């Protein structure tokens, strides 16, 4: 199904899928690694919208691209089921709850007692996320680890990811090296030459056009000191970050902090009116977005609102909208352009052979992500909280693996546990 022959009436048959996307958007805590595990439960196990192999493939592919990986994976699930129109609707349903909340928070920030926000209601979300990741790792292991070379790739990938988890380049590097490792042998799958399918270039041209135009307008506005230059500069700054950042929200937030809180107060910028966000406000937003379900990239909605808050409420609302569009548009354009090319390339033996190593690398990354999350959870300190954390991890895994209880129910139970304990 493509964009031009889409029948709106056919959208009705996708309502159950879109409802699941919405429930996922308001219960997906824990960042992109935990999001993948929740997708495994919601979109593979509960209702087989995609297979385990397809979801692992989507995850590997999206880690090769800049942008919001969990957002791109969900966009691809929508694309697989209903083409570009359903992909766009899926994207909007996924990002809107978190973006609306973070945008609203930019207006309400000064009405909150910062100490009151340090609530314990979310204290069992990290162990829950570890349980989700363990579940997804087991499922991915069953699909992807089949022989000696995949075992080696998985183990090396897990060790490298754990040691270099905060380095954004490690994920695409491991995926590429895993593909190279299983592509050395030419015996199992002979090369079959096929005529390549035509590529639709409109969205990559649109991506490049927006990137260049935003840069030109932003620099012109800065040099000529346009009165309305802040919205133009804001769009260019955030669109550039969404286009180039690898490693997800954990990399995006330090970039935003440096761009909007550190750079504007450097000595060389004194006397120039630049977009500036108070450090404490930026820290607060970076903390609260981790406790909000949905994409961590929603921090851009908060950042956009704060960037224009001194220009009045309507401009602040515009800033929230600019931040939301500018951060997610590059991810959507890139994934919808490159994924058809990826599918075409998989028909060639060299790329097909690489799939085995790519999927093994993903399993290693997932295992390391599980261990990395558990590293910051109290487990062996002999306190009551440590015992409860262990129970939460194992209970989450067992409920996911052996029951059909939906992910939102488990999330709600962990939130209630944090509230009462």
Secondary structure, 3 states (H helix, E strand, C coil): CCHHHCCHHHHHHHHHHHHHHHHHHCCCCCHHHHHHHHHHHHHHHHCCCCCHHHHHHHHHHHHCCCCCHHHHHHHHHHHHHHHHHHHHHHHHHHHHHHHHHHHHHHHHHHHCCCCCCCCCCCCCHHHHHHHHHHHHHHHHHHHHCCCHHHHHHHHHHHHHHHHCCCCCHHHHHHHHHHHHHCCCCCCCCCCCCCCCCCCCCHHHHHHHHHHHHHHHHHHHHHHHCCCCHHHHHHHHHHHHHHHHCCCCHHHHHHHHHHHHHHHHHCHHHCCCCCCCCCHHHHHHHHHHHHHCCCCHHHHHHHHHHHHCHHHCHHHHHHHHHHHHHHHHHHHHHHHHHHHHHHHHHCCCHHHHHHHHHHHHHHHHHHHHHHHHHHHCCCCCCCCHHHHHHHHHHHHHHHHHHHCCCCHHHHHHHHHHHHHHC
